Amino acid sequence: MTIIDDILTSFATLPERLARIQGDSTYRGYRITYDPPPIPTRDHDWHYCHDDYDGAPDSNDNRWGHACSLEEAKREIDMLIDEATP
């Protein structure tokens, strides 16, 4: 890591720091990553995608999304799983 990376990491929240150090994490079959886009809002910093998601436009597969925090991504994943469970 460079000095700039160290400085940026010191300003990040704990989940963001852990994600930067650990890289991708998984939760209930979903891969969660921290990858903030260069936009002013922080609502899309965390991305989640199911391991089996293929992204085909005709698949009607909604097992992916964006969230503002790691905790919010996990809540959204829980909601997706609960909706899919009969």
C-alpha contacts under 8 A as a table, 3 or more apart, distances in Angstrom:
res1	aa1	res2	aa2	distance
1	M	5	D	5.86
1	M	6	D	6.80
2	T	5	D	5.13
2	T	6	D	6.35
3	I	6	D	4.99
3	I	7	I	6.24
4	I	7	I	5.06
4	I	8	L	6.14
5	D	8	L	5.13
5	D	9	T	5.96
6	D	9	T	5.11
6	D	10	S	6.21
7	I	10	S	5.17
7	I	11	F	6.78
8	L	11	F	5.42
8	L	12	A	6.57
9	T	12	A	5.17
9	T	16	E	7.98
9	T	17	R	5.78
10	S	17	R	7.82
12	A	16	E	5.82
12	A	17	R	5.95
13	T	16	E	5.24
13	T	17	R	6.19
14	L	17	R	5.05
14	L	18	L	6.15
15	P	18	L	5.07
15	P	19	A	6.07
15	P	69	S	7.93
15	P	70	L	6.64
16	E	19	A	5.08
16	E	20	R	6.17
16	E	34	Y	6.92
16	E	70	L	7.98
17	R	20	R	5.17
17	R	21	I	6.25
18	L	21	I	5.11
18	L	22	Q	5.80
18	L	23	G	7.89
19	A	22	Q	5.10
19	A	23	G	5.16
19	A	24	D	6.70
19	A	25	S	7.45
19	A	33	T	7.11
19	A	34	Y	6.18
20	R	23	G	5.43
20	R	34	Y	7.17
22	Q	25	S	7.47
23	G	33	T	6.96
23	G	34	Y	7.83
24	D	31	R	6.60
24	D	32	I	5.86
24	D	33	T	4.97
24	D	34	Y	7.59
25	S	31	R	5.81
25	S	32	I	5.29
25	S	33	T	6.59
26	T	29	G	6.39
26	T	30	Y	5.40
26	T	31	R	4.47
26	T	32	I	5.78
27	Y	30	Y	5.17
27	Y	31	R	6.53
27	Y	32	I	7.28
27	Y	74	K	7.15
28	R	77	I	7.90
29	G	50	H	5.94
29	G	51	D	6.11
30	Y	48	Y	6.24
30	Y	49	C	5.33
30	Y	50	H	4.14
30	Y	51	D	5.74
30	Y	77	I	7.65
31	R	48	Y	5.47
31	R	49	C	5.41
31	R	50	H	6.17
31	R	51	D	6.60
32	I	46	W	6.88
32	I	47	H	5.59
32	I	48	Y	4.38
32	I	49	C	6.76
32	I	70	L	7.82
32	I	73	A	7.61
33	T	46	W	5.70
33	T	47	H	5.30
33	T	48	Y	6.47
34	Y	45	D	5.85
34	Y	46	W	4.60
34	Y	47	H	6.43
35	D	45	D	5.45
35	D	46	W	6.10
35	D	47	H	7.18
36	P	42	R	7.24
36	P	44	H	6.65
36	P	45	D	3.98
36	P	46	W	6.90
37	P	44	H	7.23
37	P	45	D	6.52
39	I	42	R	7.60
41	T	44	H	7.43
42	R	45	D	5.64
42	R	68	C	5.81
43	D	46	W	7.98
43	D	66	H	7.47
43	D	67	A	5.73
43	D	68	C	4.07
43	D	69	S	7.83
44	H	47	H	7.08
44	H	66	H	5.07
44	H	67	A	5.15
44	H	68	C	5.41
45	D	66	H	7.04
45	D	67	A	6.40
45	D	68	C	5.62
45	D	69	S	7.07
46	W	66	H	5.56
46	W	67	A	5.07
46	W	68	C	5.99
46	W	69	S	6.02
46	W	70	L	6.45
46	W	73	A	6.91
47	H	64	W	7.53
47	H	65	G	5.86
47	H	66	H	4.51
47	H	67	A	6.37
47	H	73	A	7.37
48	Y	64	W	5.37
48	Y	65	G	5.45
48	Y	66	H	6.29
48	Y	73	A	6.76
49	C	53	Y	6.68
49	C	63	R	5.91
49	C	64	W	4.14
49	C	65	G	6.62
50	H	53	Y	5.23
50	H	63	R	5.56
50	H	64	W	6.33
53	Y	61	D	6.99
53	Y	63	R	6.41
53	Y	64	W	7.59
55	G	59	S	7.39
55	G	61	D	7.17
56	A	59	S	5.42
56	A	60	N	7.92
56	A	61	D	7.89
57	P	60	N	6.80
62	N	65	G	7.84
63	R	80	L	7.25
66	H	73	A	6.97
67	A	70	L	7.32
67	A	72	E	5.85
67	A	73	A	5.17
68	C	72	E	6.47
68	C	73	A	7.46
69	S	72	E	5.14
69	S	73	A	6.25
70	L	73	A	5.10
70	L	74	K	6.37
71	E	74	K	5.15
71	E	75	R	6.30
72	E	75	R	4.99
72	E	76	E	6.17
73	A	76	E	5.15
73	A	77	I	6.18
74	K	77	I	5.01
74	K	78	D	6.17
75	R	78	D	5.06
75	R	79	M	6.26
76	E	79	M	5.00
76	E	80	L	6.23
77	I	80	L	5.06
77	I	81	I	6.23
78	D	81	I	5.19
78	D	82	D	6.05
79	M	82	D	5.04
79	M	83	E	6.06
80	L	83	E	5.23
80	L	84	A	6.28
81	I	84	A	5.14
81	I	85	T	6.21
82	D	85	T	5.21
83	E	86	P	7.51
